[in-house]
Amino acid sequence: MLEPVRRWPSIAHRMSLRWKAIPRNRYLHSGRDLLSELNARQLVADVTRPDDFAKHLQKTRTIYAGVDPTAKSLHAGHLIPLLCLFHFHIRGHNTLALIGGATGLVGDPSGRMIERSLSEKAQIESNTVKLTDSIQQFFSRATEYALDKAPSLTTFTQLQVVNNLDWLKELNLLDFLRGDSVKLRMSAHNGITFTEFTYQLLQGYDFHELFRTRGCTIQVGGSDQWGNILSGIDLINKVEGNTGHDEGCFALTTPLLTTSQGEKFGKSAGNAIWLDEKLTSYLDFYQFFLRTTDADVERYLKMFTLLPVEEIDAVVREHEIQPERRLAQTLLAKEVTLMIHQKEGLEAARVATNVLFGTDYSTLHAKDIVKSLADDPRLVLCTEDELLGITLPNIAAKFGLTSSKSAARQLAIGNGLYLNNVPQPDVHFKLERSHLIDGQVAILRAGKDKHLILALR
């Protein structure tokens, strides 16, 4: 059983205090340039011309990463390229997030054999609006998180979100096909499908457009985008020739993250871990990271948090001495939840975790319990008539904690029916207001992990 959040080891608190005292130059650089920092955090899968790239970054540059609007929210898998982009952001570089409102209509090649329906097109338009808000919120909260941890950081330039539909929707097909950029790509004869060709061509056009209009020289993407990004660089080189932009353009790809068991990160039985709390609750988001295996936790701490790598190494060493205390996982869950959902979301996750996995309810308050589990199906609002003066087995059966009254009574006799974490073997025990937390909430549990939280309206 997971340790309740209230028992966070003191090392997490000590680390937080130490990090807040770290001077800006140590926090940002730690003796490493940006590319070395990204490598230390295992955020780099491939990079073009690393030595030239490192020199290129000695001046302020413009970088972009793209997201196709295939969903209405960011999920945990998006965090890797976005956090990589964020590291450029806090170093003072200009950052762009591109929503593929046009390329999303084509689709990243995946064997699709039929045309998108009109309803899908409408959904992509809706997703584009929602993803724009989601990306802006992520950068806003991540910036607040960074400034809270290192107050001496300067104010960052504002992230800009662009939509490639803005320049592709008016593109004339005949002019496009007659253009040098397309002729150059068509002459390559790479033996790819038409969909692959179209998507790669449009993504290359995006890079060229951002290079031409905004001076963007770097694209960040997942490792599956390596070929597409190189195609854009090749296009820029051929069309623009000697641009005078120092060493030219660069590609940086991030790992497509899987767990140590090879499972796709952020997926559980086909369900993504969303950054939107309406789709994935604070509790489930926090628990996802808290359940990280020992084999993955060091890598995730480096990738998903802004904690200095040296601090992470120290935590992992202490974690390895007593892995059962789950020091590293607790710190990971805390930091990522704080960055994505801020203090309010973290506190809600802490309370809900204590309710469902804790052993001591003495510090819990009814209003916090209800707030933390507001959208959880295990929380049921009741009237006094439904709750007070009724035997506990009857309540358990009435609200579905057990399959029947008789099953509830048998469970109670076997010390398996709990009220506020205390077994209640008396089948005639009646619930009264004095038994409720703050006179408002009763936490029932059947066996080890089946919960029912009843709150008076």
LODO-787835 format. One record per residue: x, y, z of N, C-alpha, C in turn; residue in three letters. Coordinates in steps of 0.001 Angstrom, whole numbers, plus 500000, padded with zeros to 6 digits. Example, Ala and Ser with C-alpha at 12.3 -4.5 7.8 and 13.67 -1.06 7.14 Angstrom:
<nodes>
513190494310507800512300495500507800513200496700507800ALA 512850497750507080513670498940507140512900500030507870SER 
</nodes>
This chain:
<nodes>
500844498802500000500000500000500000500878501247500000MET 500444502253499254501231503478499150501216504249500452LEU 502331504881500733502417505723501923501500506934501764GLU 500802507346502819499986508556502715500857509768502456PRO 500301510722501738501090511890501350501554512676502554VAL 500787512685503615501168513470504786502507513003505347ARG 502962511796504979504215511266505499505384511514504552ARG 505255512525503699506392512851502841507647512969503686TRP 508712512306503269509956512391504043510484513818504047PRO 511202514124505090511672515491505251512659515897504174SER 513258514923503482514230515289502454513591516136501375ILE 512329515854501052511663516631500000511569518090500419ALA 511237518311501686511142519684502172512518520337502214HIS 513518519568502655514866520125502718515372520489501334ARG 515068519621500358515505519908498992514851521162498465MET 513546521329498759512831522514498287513478523774498827SER 513831523753500111514451524925500711515819525193500109LEU 516579524101499865517901524288499296517816524847497891ARG 516839524347497113516746524790495728516387526266495643TRP 515511526722496529515127528128496503516326529032496774LYS 517342528480497422518515529299497737519594529237496660ALA 519366528405495612520378528250494577520460529513493742ILE 521649530082493545521774531268492698521321530962491275PRO 520944532024490564520401531846489231521363531108488305ARG 522648531489488352523572530882487395523712529381487633ASN 523615528940488900523704527502489146522432526803488693ARG 521287527439488956520025526809488569519939526649487050TYR 520320527722486339520187527675484887521267526838484225LEU 522479526927484732523586526339484000524210525134484687HIS 524347525164485978524994524086486725526332523714486095SER 527033524722485534528308524448484882528156523867483490GLY 526915523762482979526680523168481668525997524176480750ARG 526297524080479448525527524871478502524174524209478309ASP 523273524861477578521899524371477455521836522981476845LEU 522584522750475783522535521444475133523052520348476058LEU 524097520664476830524616519692477799523595519439478908SER 522877520501479310521839520347480337520721519436479847GLU 520304519628478603519246518787478040519704517334477943LEU 520953517127477592521489515766477552521537515157478940ASN 521946515955479930522007515455481308520633515046481808ALA 519602515705481289518224515385481676517590514327480766ARG 518389513752479883517959512693478964516786513152478086GLN 516822514427477716515769514992476880516141515023475396LEU 517298514486475043517755514532473657517854513114473093VAL 517137512892471987517288511636471251518309511814470131ALA 518111512871469330519034513198468240519139514709468127ASP 520279515147467625520472516574467380521422516716466197VAL 521169517694465349522060517924464215523269518747464655THR 524439518340464205525689519082464394525809519678465792ARG 525947518844466810525891519319468196526891520419468534PRO 528093520360467994529074521401468316528639522745467748ASP 528181522735466497527692523972465893526431524458466596ASP 525599523501467010524354523848467710524669524575469015PHE 525630524054469775526004524684471043526483526117470827ALA 527265526339469776527719527693469461526543528574469044LYS 525632527982468279524454528710467796523634529258468958HIS 523606528504470044522785528880471205523437529940472089LEU 524617530368471717525252531432472507524594532785472271GLN 523771532869471224522967534059470972521495533698471148LYS 520655534709471321519220534469471466518656533963470148THR 517958532832470201517405532205469008515891532047469130ARG 515277531651468020513848531355468005513674529874467711THR 512890529203468554512707527749468512511222527444468458ILE 510862526366467764509451525974467791509295524476467931TYR 508138524094468456507720522695468521506267522649468081ALA 505892521596467382504536521486466860503716520442467579GLY 502405520683467643501452519735468221500267519642467264VAL 499927518437466834498749518272465994497497518194466864ASP 496393518812466432495177518869467264494328517609467155PRO 494931516481467530494208515209467472493440514924468759THR 493598515769469764492872515617471026492543517006471553ALA 491631517055472518491182518349473030492015518846474200LYS 493014518082474591493873518497475695495252517907475504SER 496235518541476123497554517934476212497495516739477153LEU 498332515740476890498453514630477833499911514509478269HIS 500169513597479178501502513502479781502586513251478744ALA 502257512567477653503248512325476614503722513584475925GLY 502878514640475920503280515912475323504326516636476167HIS 504441516277477430505289517050478331506758517025477939LEU 507225515926477343508650515835477036509077516894476021ILE 508487516968474817508917518040473900508596519431474425PRO 507485519586475157507141520915475671508101521352476778LEU 508506520431477635509475520780478669510848521064478058LEU 511182520341476995512427520648476285512352522075475751CYS 511228522438475147511031523802474656511088524802475805LEU 510555524405476961510538525295478116511947525592478628PHE 512854524624478512514239524883478912514869525967478042HIS 514544525997476756514981527105475906514342528408476390PHE 513083528312476761512291529470477198512929530150478406HIS 513308529371479419513848529977480636515300530412480461ILE 515925530032479355517263530546479037517196531831478208ARG 515992532324477986515854533598477306515651533532475811GLY 515518532337475251515278532224473819513800532457473503HIS 513512532828472277512139533037471836511525531686471476ASN 510365531401472026509752530087471829508399530207471160THR 508162529290470222506904529216469491506326527811469642LEU 505034527730469858504329526449469796503419526513468581ALA 503560525551467698502766525534466476501667524493466592LEU 500425524930466421499295524009466363499065523656464902ILE 499044522371464593498899521933463205497460521910462750GLY 496830523084462703495441523145462267495250522661460848GLY 496289522823460003496231522344458620496767520920458506ALA 497949520663459052498528519322458964497681518303459723THR 496942518765460735496044517866461445494947517321460555GLY 494573518078459525493558517620458578494114516543457654LEU 495423516619457391496068515592456575496325514351457420VAL 496834514576458626497119513475459541498546513006459433GLY 499180512839460588500515512259460612500378510826460107ASP 501192510388459127501011509090458479500813507953459474PRO 499703507247459346499403506149460276498594505060459582SER 498719504949458267498002503904457551496557504236457274GLY 496140505475457479494758505861457223494434505684455740ARG 493344504988455449492986504705454063491736505446453613MET 491065506169454508489854506887454137489997508351454485ILE 489241509188453797489299510621454021488653510966455347GLU 489146512007455999488543512461457242487122512948456974ARG 486238512646457891484859513102457737484750514572458115SER 483622515205457735483403516600458066483359516816459569LEU 482793515838460278482716515975461733484109515974462340SER 485032515193461759486402515186462255487063516539462014GLU 486753517144460871487317518460460580486833519486461600LYS 485545519416461942485007520333462949485651520075464305ALA 485896518798464593486527518451465864487952518985465923GLN 488668518920464795490033519438464756490035520936464999ILE 489075521647464430488983523086464660488738523380466133GLU 487847522593466753487573522765468176488801522422469011SER 489469521335468647490674520930469376491768521990469290ASN 491853522653468144492876523683467959492712524798468978THR 491481525227469185491205526288470160491558525820471564VAL 491158524601471898491391524090473249492872523833473505LYS 493566523321472499494999523063472678495793524357472815LEU 495360525382472103496020526686472248495942527146473697THR 494754527060474288494585527430475697495413526530476600ASP 495421525237476285496138524268477116497643524524477106SER 498197524829475940499636525103475836499988526387476565ILE 499178527423476375499438528688477050499362528520478564GLN 498407527723479029498289527483480466499496526714480978GLN 499951525715480223501124524958480648502329525874480825PHE 502598526731479836503767527607479923503611528628481043PHE 502400529115481255502161530074482330502426529442483694SER 501905528232483888502080527564485176503510527075485367ARG 504132526598484296505518526157484399506428527335484722ALA 506115528502484167506894529702484476506726530087485937THR 505501530031486436505248530335487850505985529347488753GLU 505972528094488359506681527038489101508180527329489134TYR 508744527703487969510178527984487891510549529195488735ALA 509734530240488672510026531454489438509886531216490942LEU 508972530348491323508811530022492738510036529274493256ASP 510593528417492412511753527642492822513042528459492758LYS 513117529375491802514320530198491632513887531640491416ALA 513565532363492500513016533712492383513910534694491652PRO 515200534413491561516111535359490916516058535283489395SER 515305534346488862515169534282487407514549535570486883LEU 514994535995485709514402537183485103513081536822484443THR 512315537838484061511052537604483373511339537064481979THR 510603536017481597510830535393480309510015536088479225PHE 510473535945477972509645536410476868508403535533476784THR 507326536086476292506065535357476260506057534317475152GLN 505588533122475473505413532099474456504397532574473426LEU 504668532298472156503715532600471095503173531295470531GLN 501862531201470375501220530038469772500748530425468382VAL 501165529663467391500787529940466009500065528719465433VAL 499303528938464369498515527888463726498901527851462253ASN 499381526709461783499838526673460387498699526807459384ASN 497475526709459854496355526962458961496348528420458495LEU 496935529302459295496950530726458946497701530986457654ASP 498758530221457366499482530446456110499228529365455061TRP 498664528225455471498403527175454499497003527250453885LEU 496055527886454604494673527891454094494525528702452814LYS 495359529726452628495275530573451444496283530165450369GLU 496988529070450617498015528655449674497377528144448392LEU 497719528731447260497178528325445971497863527049445510ASN 497060526038445170497619524730444835498565524805443642LEU 498165525517442591499002525572441405500309526301441692LEU 500205527420442427501434528134442772502326527287443661ASP 501673526554444558502417525696445475503176524615444696PHE 502477523958443743503106522881442982504181523388442036LEU 504065524640441616505058525212440712506266525770441461ARG 506124525893442777507192526494443575508433525628443633GLY 509548526294443821510822525575443878510859524571445011ASP 510212524930446133510278524046447300509682522683446997SER 508536522658446272507900521389445953508687520638444886VAL 509172521375443862509952520729442816511173520020443389LYS 511806520684444335512985520077444944512642518799445691LEU 511526518813446405511133517628447165510662516506446236ARG 509926516876445175509405515850444276510525515174443491MET 511605515883443263512716515305442504513517514314443327SER 513247514270444627514028513389445500513681511926445295ALA 512392511630444960511956510250444706512339509332445866HIS 511795509648447037512159508871448229511371507579448390ASN 510400507350447528509622506125447619508701506073448812GLY 508091507222449182507166507257450307505744507391449788ILE 504771507119450656503370507214450251502986508671450044THR 501858508865449367501408510227449101501107510961450402PHE 500488510278451367500175510912452646501449511300453386THR 502404510391453391503688510696454035504367511873453350GLU 504334511857452021504949512935451253504283514262451575PHE 502940514274451590502196515511451818502460516055453210THR 502387515179454210502590515624455585504004516161455772TYR 504986515435455250506377515869455389506609517182454657GLN 505990517318453491506143518534452709505566519741453444LEU 504355519549454022503724520651454737504491521019456001LEU 505013520002456703505776520307457910507074521028457545GLN 507692520611456447508878521322455983508547522754455594GLY 507384522939454995506935524281454619506749525139455873TYR 506214524531456943506047525262458209507383525812458704ASP 508405524942458730509721525363459217510242526511458343PHE 510092526354457030510547527405456120509788528707456360HIS 508483528620456558507674529820456799508104530523458085GLU 508328529760459145508745530359460415510170530894460328LEU 511008530238459556512359530750459327512299532079458578PHE 511475532114457555511385533294456694510752534482457405ARG 509698534235458203508942535338458792509355535684460212THR 509942534714460935510246534938462345511698534639462708ARG 512491534267461719513890533966462003514086532719462829GLY 513132531785462775513213530557463565514247529621462957CYS 515195529174463758516283528333463261516355526953463906THR 515447526675464837515500525397465559514094524815465659ILE 513973523530465361512709522827465589512927521690466570GLN 512032521603467550512044520526468540510848519614468279VAL 511059518311468343509963517367468152510319516002468695GLY 509328515118468732509582513746469145510474513041468139GLY 511109511956468553512071511283467688511441510736466413SER 510120510514466419509459510057465201509340511171464161ASP 509676512401464544509621513539463627510978513887463022GLN 511977513087463312513339513397462859513399513622461341TRP 512839512707460581512875512830459125512132514057458629GLY 510994514365459246510227515536458843510985516829459117ASN 511657516889460266512409518102460609513602518272459669ILE 514297517180459386515424517259458447514953517691457064LEU 513756517255456694513196517676455418513008519181455377SER 512560519762456497512398521207456567513726521935456463GLY 514747521414457149516077522034457078516611521972455658ILE 516438520810455015516888520652453644516178521633452720ASP 514897521819452948514110522759452144514624524187452314LEU 514862524570453563515375525925453837516722526137453161ILE 517594525152453284518924525277452692518861525434451175ASN 517986524665450533517911524689449077517220525939448548LYS 516165526378449258515410527531448782516122528836449110VAL 516640528920450334517229530177450790518703530312450424GLU 519370529190450219520793529249449896521589529821451047GLY 522487530745450769523310531381451793522468532432452515ASN 521920532048453654520976532916454358521645533937455239THR 522883533684455632523546534597456554523108534409457992GLY 522321533349458264521858533078459636522862532183460342HIS 524039532689460574525082531967461289525270530560460715ASP 525071529543461535525369528172461112524181527468460473GLU 523125528182460128521975527544459501520933527127460519GLY 520186526062460200519081525604461050519412524252461679CYS 518689523937462767519017522756463557517753521991463950PHE 517947520705464149516875519818464616517269519222465955ALA 516307519141466864516510518459468147515277517618468415LEU 515474516324468581514347515458468896514479514890470299THR 513332514674470917513247514118472266512840512652472186THR 513147511871473215512771510454473180511256510277473163PRO 510791509249472467509404508821472607509375507932473844LEU 508833508443474905509036507835476210508168506603476413LEU 508802505559476876508105504358477325508620504020478719THR 507872503184479413508325502731480729509417501681480545THR 510015501276481653511065500264481581510522498928481081SER 509177498750481140508546497531480622508151497676479152GLN 508471498829478560508159499031477151506768499560476885GLY 506018499919477922504676500444477734504736501915477365GLU 503798502355476513503780503750476099503475504635477291LYS 504286505657477473504133506525478636502829507300478569PHE 502166507418479719500952508212479791499714507466479379GLY 499840506175479063498692505394478648498441504291479678LYS 497160504080479957496760502994480848495467502424480301SER 495531501199479768494367500571479152493756501484478092ALA 494644502179477354494172503033476278493754504423476696GLY 493882504752477979493470506071478457494678506939478766ASN 494728508103478151495849509011478376495740509666479751ALA 496866510081480291496903510890481501496890512342481046ILE 495702512952481120495513514300480584496001515354481555TRP 496401516506481007496785517630481853495576518425482303LEU 494443518210481681493190518855482056492562518095483223ASP 492381518779484349491848518101485549490426517607485368GLU 489716518110484352488366517615484079488398516246483405LYS 489536515916482801489693514633482119490477513632482958LEU 491466514110483694492221513281484645492281514054485956THR 491721513504487002491627514222488274493008514488488857SER 493064515447489777494315515732490481494857514455491117TYR 493961513684491731494359512449492402494989511476491419LEU 494307511219490296494806510230489344496104510704488694ASP 496220512007488445497457512551487884498612512318488858PHE 498398512683490110499418512515491147499780511038491315TYR 498756510183491385498991508760491589499738508122490425GLN 499503508615489206500214508086488048501722508219488243PHE 502173509378488686503605509583488882504088508906490157PHE 503219508832491168503612508161492406503839506666492192LEU 503163506092491200503306504655490915504507504345490015ARG 505311505330489703506489505116488864507399504046489475THR 507927503176488645508806502114489140510172502668489517THR 510888501912490327512250502304490693513140502408489455ASP 512875501579488457513702501581487251513524502858486434ALA 512383503536486587512078504714485770512208506035486513ASP 512204506015487839511987507243488600513120508262488439VAL 514371507818488363515470508780488195515341509511486862GLU 515067508754485810514909509355484486513751510346484457ARG 512635509985485089511464510862485092511718512135485894TYR 512445512007487014512777513206487794513587514198486966LEU 514503513690486176515336514575485353514543515183484203LYS 513652514392483623512889514858482471511738515783482856MET 510996515423483896509711516055484174509745517149485231PHE 510886517361485862510964518420486865512077519389486503THR 512111520519487192513191521481487025514186521405488176LEU 514082520373489002515063520181490064516449520025489449LEU 517464520647490029518825520480489511519221519006489477PRO 519938518621488432520328517228488253521108516721489462VAL 521948517583490043522741517175491209521844516847492401GLU 520767517601492570519828517328493662519104516010493424GLU 518760515760492175518084514504491836518999513320492124ILE 520247513440491753521203512363492027521279512067493528ASP 521256513117494347521322512929495804520081512213496318ALA 518911512582495803517670511929496223517667510465495821VAL 518108510178494608518115508797494130519049507946494979VAL 520192508501495356521115507737496221520460507418497557ARG 519764508389498135519084508123499404517924507162499216GLU 517228507296498093516112506394497788516591504939497702HIS 517737504729497109518246503368496918518579502682498234GLU 518841503468499279519129502883500596517868502263501199ILE 516731502955501059515455502464501575514369502668500515GLN 514366501857499461513416502054498365511953501928498791PRO 511714501202499887510336501031500347509715502344500816GLU 510519503341501131509974504639501551509530505488500371ARG 509944505105499171509511505747497922509789507256497928ARG 510976507602498400511368509019498442511317509652497062LEU 511904508971496086512018509554494750510654509684494086ALA 509808508657494213508481508713493599507629509808494219GLN 507729509968495535506949510995496210507368512385495750THR 508676512581495606509161513871495136508742514126493689LEU 508815513092492858508396513224491457506929513622491361LEU 506068512905492062504631513197492012504339514603492508ALA 505022514998493565504822516342494119505206517410493106LYS 506412517296492541506926518350491666506129518474490371GLU 505791517347489748505059517415488485503645517933488712VAL 502992517474489773501644517956490072501661519440490397THR 502666519884491124502782521302491449502970522135490181LEU 503786521659489262504030522406488037502790522462487151MET 502062521363487034500918521301486121499647521834486757ILE 499423521546488048498154521888488691498285522878489843HIS 499482523385490066499741524396491072499434523892492486GLN 499549524778493462499421524377494861498038523827495177LYS 497008524420494580495645523952494843495466522508494398GLU 495948522188493192495827520824492694496653519843493499GLY 497848520261493904498692519389494716498049519096496060LEU 497490520123496696496854519921497994495651518991497872GLU 494868519163496791493728518278496569494191516838496383ALA 495275516644495649495816515301495440496319514710496755ALA 496952515536497581497456515067498874496313514601499769ARG 495259515413499852494123515057500708493456513785500204VAL 493200513722498894492537512542498338493385511291498527ALA 494696511422498397495589510287498603495541509823500057THR 495486510769500983495396510409502397494078509710502707ASN 492991510185502084491676509562502295491686508115501809VAL 492241507887500629492143506577500000493283505631500358LEU 494443506165500745495590505302500998496232505529502370PHE 495738506501503126496339506822504405495834505942505533GLY 496398506139506708496011505365507894495568506252509045THR 495880507530508992495549508455510079494719509605509510ASP 493461509673509932492555510705509418492437511905510356TYR 493288511961511365493144512998512388493365514399511851SER 494098514515510752494377515847510205493425516236509089THR 492490515356508743491584515634507631490438516542508057LEU 489992517360507110488827518218507328487799517962506237HIS 486535518010506630485452517642505718485473518456504432ALA 485641519775504563485587520626503368486712520285502397LYS 487885519917502925489008519549502062488760518205501383ASP 488144517286502111487831515976501532486869516125500367ILE 485798516869500577484791517060499532485396517771498328VAL 486207518780498576486827519529497480487790518659496687LYS 488569517853497373489585517047496690488989515920495862SER 487778515477496222487128514368495517485863514814494792LEU 485809516091494447484578516677493894484053515927492679ALA 484915515456491799484481514776490583484720513269490639ASP 484998512760491818485282511336491965483986510578492252ASP 483709509493491526482461508745491741482354508105493119PRO 483470508029493839483430507454495190482861508424496219ARG 482727509692495833482126510684496731480642510783496433LEU 479815510597497472478355510655497324477808511657498336VAL 477012512593497856476350513559498739475024512988499200LEU 474763513091500513473577512458501110472807513462501960CYS 471577513089502239470791513823503232470991513156504590THR 470597513840505650470697513245506989469847511993507092GLU 468677512006506458467786510842506528468405509611505874ASP 469245509824504880469874508693504194471060508136504973GLU 471566508903505928472835508530506549472733508276508050LEU 472095509150508753472112509083510219471054508128510750LEU 471449507386511795470530506442512431470357505154511661GLY 471199504902510671471103503696509841472328502828510123ILE 472128501497510141473255500615510409474286500697509285THR 475533500525509671476617500652508703476502499638507558LEU 476156498355507830475992497414506713474894497843505740PRO 473804498402506268472731498848505382473185500025504509ASN 473973500922505091474508502059504326475439501551503230ILE 476312500596503583477260500049502611476530499420501432ALA 475453498715501710474685498079500634473902499102499824ALA 473289500081500521472460501085499852473250501883498819LYS 474488502224499134475286503071498242476284502283497393PHE 476132500951497362476888500134496423478294499756496843GLY 478658499985498101479985499569498544480070498039498580LEU 478949497400498918478852495937498876477666495549498008THR 477633494300497612476587493840496689475235493671497367SER 475230493492498694473963493278499413474170493561500903SER 473048493605501645473135493802503095473812492617503763LYS 473480491421503288474075490233503900475582490196503657SER 475997490606502453477430490643502167478122491666503057ALA 477445492782503319478008493826504177478127493321505614ALA 477119492603506081477165492073507448478286491051507603ARG 478447490173506612479529489192506671480891489874506666GLN 480989490940505881482238491696505825482543492331507172LEU 481517492888507808481696493519509112482132492494510165ALA 481478491341510183481811490300511159483272489876511010ILE 483771489899509792485158489505509525486145490656509643GLY 485712491768510276486569492952510448487032493552509107ASN 486184493441508085486537493970506780485750495201506374GLY 484855495692507255484089496901506960484584498002507888LEU 485081499075507294485738500135508064484947501436507997TYR 484954502148509121484450503513509174485604504406509622LEU 485965505352508770487080506261509061488320505500509501ASN 488576504411508770489769503582508909489778502716510168ASN 488648502597510826488530501733512013487519500641511700VAL 487866499346511866486911498271511573485712498329512518PRO 484549498057511977483311498067512755482636496708512622GLN 482941495770513529482387494415513420480936494287513889PRO 480424495306514580479052495252515097478070495525513959ASP 477305494507513575476373494664512447475204495575512805VAL 475033495884514082473938496769514506474409498205514742HIS 475673498467514470476226499800514672475521500799513763PHE 474984501882514374474274502916513610475116504185513540LYS 475102504766512386475902505959512148475214507191512732LEU 475955507959513515475451509207514084476385510351513677GLU 475903511572513856476699512718513422478054512758514126ARG 478105512315515372479374512351516114480425511432515507SER 479988510487514686480928509575514044481545510184512782HIS 481010511292512318481445511887511059482616512846511265LEU 483485512927510289484581513896510321483987515298510211ILE 484258516143511207483675517486511282482153517444511234ASP 481575516308511649480122516171511635479538516142510241GLY 480376515902509212479905516014507833480246514819506934GLN 481349514143507183481843513148506227482136511818506904VAL 481720510731506248482045509374506684482808508685505566ALA 483953508089505912484754507350504935484592505867505225ILE 483921505165504317483707503733504458484663502992503544LEU 485126501848504026486023501030503206485636499570503349ARG 485590498878502208485345497439502192486642496750501799ALA 487205495957502706488457495290502415489616496268502380GLY 490550496051501462491779496850501435491641498161500679LYS 490888498163499597490982499350498734489684499778498061ASP 488535499315498529487276499774497958486663500808498898LYS 486534502052498404486140503165499268484792503748498862HIS 484157504347499864482944505127499668483019506308500621LEU 482945507517500077483017508725500897481622509370500869ILE 480978509416502018479623509948502140479676511303502844LEU 479101512313502205479124513668502768477717514216502832ALA 477382514821503969476072515454504088476010516653503180LEU 474877516837502543474700517989501640474764519282502422ARG 
</nodes>
